[in-house]
Amino acid sequence: DAEPAPFDHVVLASQGRTGLSRVLLGSVAEGVVRRAEMPVTVVR
């Protein structure tokens, strides 16, 4: 288990990959959004 984070919101940038590159490389932003226990804002 991770220690509680000292913040209450995450903001991150996404390169906006689509298609095959996203399938092969995955999406870090998507992973963060799915796993975060706090609000996440993704900007392109």
Secondary structure, 3 states (H helix, E strand, C coil): CCCCCCCCCEEEECCCCCHHHHHHHCCHHHHHHHHCCCCEEEEC
